[in-house]
Amino acid sequence: MAKPPEPEAIVAKRRHVDVLISQGQSLSEAIRHRREFSDVFPVVA
């Protein structure tokens, strides 16, 4: 069973989505981008 994500990792992912939105992506595109690249670029807290 996978461990739940650390709070710091959740905050980092949320901030990344916020940055993508501020760069002009829609919310759905930003979330999709975050999911696609979460394995390639893991969040290091």
ABEGO torsion letter per residue (X at the ends): XBBBBBAAAAAAAAAAAAAAAAAGBBAAAAAAAAAAAAAABBBBX
